[in-house]
Amino acid sequence: MPEFLHLLTPAEALDRFLKSIPESARTPSELIPTQEALNRVLFEPVTAPHPLPPFDRSTHDGYAVRAMDTYGASSGLPAYLNLIGEIHMGHPAELVIGPNQTALIHTGGMIPEGADAVVMIEDTEVVREGEIEVLKPVAVGQNVLPQGEDVKTGDSILEAGVLIRPQEIGGMMALGVVDIKVARRPRVGILSTGDEIVGPEEEVLAGQVRDINSFTLSALVSRAGGEPVTRGIIPDRYDALLEAAKRAHAEDDIVVITAGSSVSARDITVDVLSVLGEPGVLVHGIAIKPGKPTILAVADGVPMIGLPGNPVSALVVAGLFVVPLIRKLMGMERPALVSKVPAQMSVNVASEAGREDYVPVRLHTTEDGLLAEPIFGRSNLIFTLVRADGLVRIPPEATGLAVGTEVEVRLF
């Protein structure tokens, strides 16, 4: 069997791949209600139509005052102020606070004209009807949230390409932004190849295995923000795969083909990807384990990926290449934040210099912290990942990791 002529590092391969994808491949926008925008990607910036808060507000229950009228006040020598009314919640403050005057105010209430501070209610005493004692002085602006403290009119509050979280939804609702443009989810066509592959609902005969990759990859695509489109199980024939790939190329934003990526007589994925459009295959072979025979291609603006058929290899490589690809097509320029935890290796793990190894590990809690126990198994054994909590990366310059080595575990 012929060998791969040149293996790129995963970082080199990803950089070459993403740089070859034209701007026109980015998914268009769609207008949706803000309340339905969780985990979607903002298509264009959002600016504040008005300040927030829209008026000066009290941060405590208490009394709106002129700060200068409280200077020097103490429990032994209180300041006496005339109570002229109450600021009602949800209504404009119509009172005007003059010298030695005050008004009862509640948390979130509008600061009335003339007042510039709030005395907390626990720092006061009611001595008689219409009069209070102030037992502690306040400074100008104390216990007041000024207009525009959060955002000012015209401020850019969210940039294009932002992943919308619950707090972004809350912020936009606070400003009355009830509809927004988000990037359409990229359609990811998933083709699973192999004469031996059958659906999970079928009885397995001798020599057959159930399809795993269509479902693990669909779940990964959904979690990354894409829309998976499973395109069935394709037999190991060039004409069949070419026809299915052409259909996916015409209808989907990304095409992912699993199996058929190695260098052998029956591995036809690279041949198919080479004829679907320019520039064609960019990378065939990556210095990584698992996942060495990965193919990266662009066909007339459509990114296409050939993944190994082994379920562990397919899922690990998809996390490294499919996920950032989905993010790019939605306009997310910032690197993805990956959840990682520190741990120590529980045993020695060997590796081959010159390639990145990704080792599934299970985490155990000890008195000294987390212990990473490798889950050893071949890349066609899906339960090596089921039993694992995450992956440990062994860098290409290393020949392994010794027991007790401090590592970062990339959580699933």
C-alpha positions as CSV (number, residue, x, y, z in Angstrom):
1,M,0.0,0.0,0.0
2,P,1.5,3.4,-0.9
3,E,2.3,5.7,2.0
4,F,1.3,9.4,2.5
5,L,4.0,11.5,1.0
6,H,3.8,14.5,3.3
7,L,2.0,14.9,6.7
8,L,1.1,18.3,8.0
9,T,0.6,19.0,11.6
10,P,-3.1,19.5,12.6
11,A,-2.5,23.2,13.1
12,E,-0.8,23.5,9.6
13,A,-3.6,21.5,8.0
14,L,-6.4,23.6,9.7
15,D,-4.7,26.9,8.7
16,R,-4.3,25.8,5.1
17,F,-7.9,24.6,5.0
18,L,-9.6,27.6,6.5
19,K,-7.5,30.0,4.4
20,S,-8.7,28.3,1.2
21,I,-12.4,28.8,2.0
22,P,-13.8,31.9,0.3
23,E,-15.9,34.5,2.0
24,S,-18.8,33.6,-0.2
25,A,-19.0,30.3,1.7
26,R,-20.3,32.1,4.8
27,T,-23.9,31.3,5.5
28,P,-26.4,34.1,5.0
29,S,-28.5,35.7,7.7
30,E,-32.0,35.0,8.9
31,L,-34.2,37.2,11.1
32,I,-35.4,35.4,14.3
33,P,-37.0,36.5,17.6
34,T,-34.3,37.3,20.1
35,Q,-35.9,35.0,22.7
36,E,-35.2,32.0,20.3
37,A,-31.5,33.0,19.6
38,L,-29.8,30.9,22.3
39,N,-26.5,29.4,20.9
40,R,-27.0,31.2,17.5
41,V,-24.4,33.4,16.0
42,L,-25.0,37.1,15.6
43,F,-24.8,38.2,12.0
44,E,-24.4,42.0,12.4
45,P,-23.6,44.3,15.3
46,V,-26.2,45.5,17.7
47,T,-26.2,49.1,19.0
48,A,-28.1,50.5,22.0
49,P,-31.2,52.4,20.9
50,H,-31.3,54.1,24.3
51,P,-29.3,54.2,27.5
52,L,-29.4,51.5,30.2
53,P,-30.6,52.2,32.8
54,P,-32.8,54.7,31.1
55,F,-32.9,56.9,34.2
56,D,-31.1,57.4,37.5
57,R,-32.2,54.6,39.8
58,S,-31.9,53.7,43.5
59,T,-29.9,50.6,44.3
60,H,-31.5,50.2,47.8
61,D,-34.7,50.8,49.7
62,G,-34.3,54.1,51.5
63,Y,-34.7,57.9,51.1
64,A,-33.7,60.1,48.2
65,V,-31.7,63.1,49.5
66,R,-29.3,65.9,48.7
67,A,-26.0,64.4,49.9
68,M,-24.9,67.8,51.4
69,D,-27.9,67.6,53.8
70,T,-26.5,64.5,55.4
71,Y,-22.9,65.6,55.9
72,G,-21.8,65.2,59.5
73,A,-24.8,63.0,60.5
74,S,-24.3,60.3,63.1
75,S,-26.3,58.3,65.6
76,G,-25.4,60.7,68.3
77,L,-26.1,63.8,66.1
78,P,-28.5,62.9,63.4
79,A,-29.6,65.1,60.5
80,Y,-33.3,65.8,60.4
81,L,-35.1,65.8,57.0
82,N,-38.7,66.6,56.1
83,L,-40.4,63.6,54.3
84,I,-42.4,65.1,51.4
85,G,-43.7,61.9,49.8
86,E,-42.9,58.6,48.1
87,I,-41.5,57.6,44.7
88,H,-43.8,54.9,43.4
89,M,-42.3,52.1,41.3
90,G,-43.1,52.1,37.6
91,H,-44.0,55.8,37.6
92,P,-41.9,58.9,36.9
93,A,-40.6,60.8,39.9
94,E,-42.7,64.0,40.0
95,L,-41.4,65.3,43.3
96,V,-38.6,67.8,43.6
97,I,-36.2,67.5,46.5
98,G,-35.3,70.8,48.1
99,P,-33.0,71.7,51.0
100,N,-33.5,69.4,54.0
101,Q,-36.2,67.4,52.2
102,T,-36.4,63.7,51.3
103,A,-38.7,61.2,49.7
104,L,-39.2,57.5,50.4
105,I,-37.8,55.4,47.5
106,H,-37.6,51.7,46.7
107,T,-34.9,49.6,45.0
108,G,-35.0,50.4,41.3
109,G,-37.1,53.6,41.8
110,M,-36.4,56.7,39.8
111,I,-34.3,59.3,41.5
112,P,-36.3,62.6,41.8
113,E,-35.1,66.0,40.6
114,G,-32.9,67.7,43.2
115,A,-31.7,64.4,44.8
116,D,-28.2,63.1,44.2
117,A,-27.9,60.2,46.7
118,V,-29.9,57.7,48.6
119,V,-29.7,56.9,52.3
120,M,-30.4,53.3,53.1
121,I,-33.4,52.7,55.2
122,E,-31.4,51.0,57.9
123,D,-29.4,54.2,58.4
124,T,-32.5,56.2,59.3
125,E,-35.2,56.4,61.9
126,V,-38.7,57.8,61.7
127,V,-39.0,60.2,64.6
128,R,-42.5,61.6,63.9
129,E,-44.9,61.8,61.0
130,G,-43.3,63.7,58.1
131,E,-39.8,63.7,59.5
132,I,-36.8,61.3,59.6
133,E,-33.4,61.1,61.3
134,V,-30.4,60.3,59.1
135,L,-27.8,58.5,61.2
136,K,-25.1,58.2,58.6
137,P,-23.9,60.5,55.8
138,V,-23.9,59.7,52.1
139,A,-21.7,61.0,49.3
140,V,-23.0,62.4,46.0
141,G,-24.0,59.4,43.8
142,Q,-24.0,56.9,46.7
143,N,-26.6,54.1,46.3
144,V,-27.5,55.5,42.9
145,L,-27.2,53.8,39.5
146,P,-26.9,56.6,37.0
147,Q,-28.5,56.7,33.6
148,G,-26.3,55.0,31.0
149,E,-24.1,53.3,33.6
150,D,-24.5,50.0,31.7
151,V,-24.6,51.2,28.1
152,K,-25.1,54.6,26.4
153,T,-27.2,55.4,23.4
154,G,-25.4,54.3,20.3
155,D,-22.9,52.1,22.1
156,S,-22.0,48.9,20.2
157,I,-23.2,46.3,22.6
158,L,-22.6,43.1,20.6
159,E,-20.3,42.4,17.7
160,A,-21.0,40.3,14.7
161,G,-19.9,36.7,15.2
162,V,-20.8,36.6,18.9
163,L,-22.3,33.3,20.2
164,I,-25.5,34.3,21.9
165,R,-25.7,33.2,25.5
166,P,-28.5,33.7,28.0
167,Q,-26.9,37.0,29.1
168,E,-26.9,38.4,25.6
169,I,-30.6,37.6,25.3
170,G,-31.2,39.4,28.5
171,G,-29.2,42.4,27.5
172,M,-31.0,42.8,24.2
173,M,-34.4,42.4,25.8
174,A,-33.5,45.1,28.2
175,L,-33.0,47.4,25.3
176,G,-36.1,46.3,23.4
177,V,-34.2,44.5,20.7
178,V,-36.8,41.7,20.1
179,D,-35.7,40.5,16.7
180,I,-32.1,40.0,15.4
181,K,-30.2,38.7,12.4
182,V,-28.3,35.5,13.0
183,A,-26.1,33.4,10.7
184,R,-28.1,30.5,9.2
185,R,-26.8,27.2,10.6
186,P,-24.5,25.6,8.1
187,R,-26.0,22.4,6.5
188,V,-23.5,19.6,7.0
189,G,-24.1,16.7,4.6
190,I,-22.8,13.5,6.2
191,L,-22.1,10.5,4.0
192,S,-21.2,7.2,5.6
193,T,-19.5,4.7,3.2
194,G,-18.9,1.0,3.4
195,D,-20.4,-2.2,2.0
196,E,-20.3,-3.6,5.5
197,I,-22.3,-0.8,7.1
198,V,-26.0,-1.2,8.0
199,G,-28.4,0.9,9.9
200,P,-28.7,0.7,13.7
201,E,-32.2,-0.7,13.4
202,E,-31.1,-3.7,11.3
203,E,-30.1,-7.1,12.4
204,V,-26.4,-7.5,12.0
205,L,-25.2,-10.4,9.8
206,A,-21.8,-11.9,9.7
207,G,-19.3,-9.4,8.3
208,Q,-21.6,-6.4,9.0
209,V,-21.4,-3.6,11.5
210,R,-24.0,-0.9,12.4
211,D,-23.5,2.7,11.4
212,I,-22.0,4.8,14.2
213,N,-20.4,7.7,12.4
214,S,-23.6,9.2,11.0
215,F,-25.0,9.6,14.5
216,T,-21.9,10.7,16.4
217,L,-21.1,13.2,13.8
218,S,-24.6,14.5,13.6
219,A,-24.6,15.1,17.4
220,L,-21.3,16.8,17.2
221,V,-22.5,19.1,14.3
222,S,-25.6,20.0,16.2
223,R,-23.6,20.9,19.3
224,A,-21.3,23.0,17.3
225,G,-24.2,25.0,15.8
226,G,-24.6,23.3,12.5
227,E,-27.5,21.5,10.9
228,P,-26.7,17.8,10.2
229,V,-28.1,16.3,7.0
230,T,-27.5,12.5,7.0
231,R,-27.3,11.3,3.4
232,G,-27.4,7.6,4.1
233,I,-24.9,4.7,3.7
234,I,-23.1,4.7,0.4
235,P,-21.6,1.5,-1.0
236,D,-17.9,1.2,-1.8
237,R,-18.3,2.1,-5.5
238,Y,-16.8,5.2,-7.1
239,D,-20.0,6.0,-9.1
240,A,-22.2,5.7,-6.1
241,L,-20.1,7.9,-3.9
242,L,-19.6,10.4,-6.7
243,E,-23.3,10.7,-7.2
244,A,-24.0,11.1,-3.5
245,A,-21.2,13.6,-3.1
246,K,-22.4,15.7,-6.0
247,R,-25.9,15.9,-4.5
248,A,-24.4,17.0,-1.1
249,H,-22.1,19.4,-2.8
250,A,-25.0,21.1,-4.5
251,E,-27.3,21.3,-1.5
252,D,-25.2,21.5,1.6
253,D,-22.7,24.1,3.0
254,I,-20.2,21.4,4.2
255,V,-19.7,17.8,3.0
256,V,-18.3,15.2,5.3
257,I,-17.5,11.7,4.1
258,T,-16.6,9.0,6.5
259,A,-14.4,6.0,5.6
260,G,-12.6,5.6,2.3
261,S,-9.9,8.1,3.2
262,S,-6.8,5.8,3.5
263,V,-4.4,5.2,0.6
264,S,-5.6,1.9,-0.8
265,A,-7.3,0.5,-3.8
266,R,-10.8,0.6,-2.2
267,D,-10.4,4.0,-0.6
268,I,-12.1,6.2,-3.2
269,T,-12.9,9.4,-1.3
270,V,-9.8,11.3,-2.4
271,D,-10.6,10.5,-6.0
272,V,-14.2,11.7,-5.7
273,L,-13.1,14.9,-3.9
274,S,-10.6,15.6,-6.5
275,V,-13.1,16.0,-9.3
276,L,-15.9,18.0,-7.6
277,G,-14.4,21.4,-8.1
278,E,-11.4,23.7,-7.7
279,P,-9.0,23.8,-6.0
280,G,-9.8,20.3,-4.9
281,V,-7.8,18.3,-2.3
282,L,-5.6,20.5,-0.1
283,V,-4.5,18.0,2.5
284,H,-4.3,14.2,2.4
285,G,-2.6,12.9,5.6
286,I,-2.1,14.6,8.9
287,A,0.5,13.9,11.6
288,I,-2.0,12.8,14.2
289,K,-3.2,9.7,15.9
290,P,-6.0,8.8,15.6
291,G,-6.9,10.2,12.2
292,K,-3.8,10.1,10.0
293,P,-5.6,9.6,6.6
294,T,-7.9,12.7,6.9
295,I,-8.6,14.6,3.7
296,L,-9.3,18.3,3.5
297,A,-10.7,19.8,0.3
298,V,-12.5,22.7,-1.2
299,A,-14.6,22.3,-4.3
300,D,-15.8,25.5,-5.9
301,G,-16.2,27.2,-2.5
302,V,-17.7,24.2,-0.7
303,P,-15.5,22.8,2.1
304,M,-15.3,19.0,2.1
305,I,-13.7,16.6,4.6
306,G,-12.9,13.0,4.3
307,L,-12.7,11.3,7.7
308,P,-11.4,7.9,8.7
309,G,-14.1,5.3,9.1
310,N,-13.1,4.2,12.6
311,P,-15.5,5.8,15.0
312,V,-12.9,7.1,17.4
313,S,-10.7,8.6,14.7
314,A,-13.8,10.2,13.0
315,L,-15.0,11.8,16.1
316,V,-11.6,13.1,17.3
317,V,-10.7,14.5,13.9
318,A,-14.2,16.0,13.5
319,G,-13.7,17.9,16.7
320,L,-10.5,19.4,15.4
321,F,-11.6,20.3,11.9
322,V,-15.4,20.1,11.5
323,V,-16.2,22.3,14.5
324,P,-13.9,25.2,13.6
325,L,-15.2,25.0,10.0
326,I,-18.8,25.4,11.2
327,R,-17.7,28.3,13.3
328,K,-16.0,30.0,10.4
329,L,-19.0,29.6,8.1
330,M,-21.1,31.4,10.7
331,G,-18.7,34.2,11.0
332,M,-17.1,33.3,14.4
333,E,-13.6,34.5,14.2
334,R,-12.6,34.0,17.9
335,P,-11.1,30.7,18.8
336,A,-13.5,28.3,20.5
337,L,-13.1,28.1,24.3
338,V,-12.4,24.5,25.1
339,S,-13.2,23.2,28.6
340,K,-10.0,21.8,30.1
341,V,-9.0,20.6,33.5
342,P,-5.5,19.9,34.9
343,A,-4.7,16.3,35.9
344,Q,-1.8,13.9,36.4
345,M,-1.2,10.9,34.3
346,S,-1.8,7.6,36.2
347,V,0.6,5.5,34.0
348,N,3.3,5.9,31.4
349,V,1.9,6.4,27.9
350,A,4.1,5.9,24.8
351,S,3.9,8.0,21.7
352,E,5.7,8.5,18.4
353,A,7.7,11.6,17.9
354,G,6.6,13.8,15.0
355,R,2.9,13.4,15.4
356,E,0.2,14.6,17.8
357,D,-1.5,11.8,19.8
358,Y,-4.9,12.2,21.4
359,V,-5.4,9.7,24.2
360,P,-8.9,9.1,25.7
361,V,-8.7,9.3,29.6
362,R,-11.0,8.8,32.5
363,L,-10.7,11.2,35.4
364,H,-10.5,10.1,39.0
365,T,-10.5,12.4,42.1
366,T,-7.7,11.9,44.6
367,E,-6.5,13.9,47.6
368,D,-3.9,15.5,45.3
369,G,-6.3,16.4,42.5
370,L,-7.4,14.7,39.4
371,L,-5.8,11.6,38.0
372,A,-6.0,10.9,34.2
373,E,-6.3,7.1,33.5
374,P,-5.8,6.3,29.8
375,I,-8.5,4.2,28.1
376,F,-6.5,2.0,25.8
377,G,-8.2,0.6,22.7
378,R,-8.1,0.7,18.9
379,S,-9.8,3.5,17.0
380,N,-12.6,1.3,15.8
381,L,-13.8,0.8,19.4
382,I,-16.4,3.5,20.2
383,F,-16.6,2.5,23.9
384,T,-13.1,3.8,24.4
385,L,-14.7,7.2,24.1
386,V,-17.8,6.3,25.9
387,R,-15.7,5.3,29.0
388,A,-13.6,8.5,28.7
389,D,-14.1,12.0,30.2
390,G,-11.8,13.7,27.7
391,L,-8.7,13.7,25.7
392,V,-5.0,14.3,26.5
393,R,-2.9,15.8,23.7
394,I,0.7,14.5,23.4
395,P,2.7,17.1,21.5
396,P,4.6,16.0,18.4
397,E,8.0,16.6,20.0
398,A,7.3,14.1,22.8
399,T,7.8,10.4,22.8
400,G,5.2,9.8,25.5
401,L,4.1,10.9,28.9
402,A,5.5,9.6,32.1
403,V,3.4,8.7,35.1
404,G,2.7,11.8,37.2
405,T,3.1,14.2,34.3
406,E,0.9,17.3,34.6
407,V,-1.5,17.4,31.6
408,E,-4.5,19.2,30.5
409,V,-7.6,17.1,29.8
410,R,-9.8,18.4,27.0
411,L,-13.3,17.5,28.2
412,F,-15.9,16.1,25.8
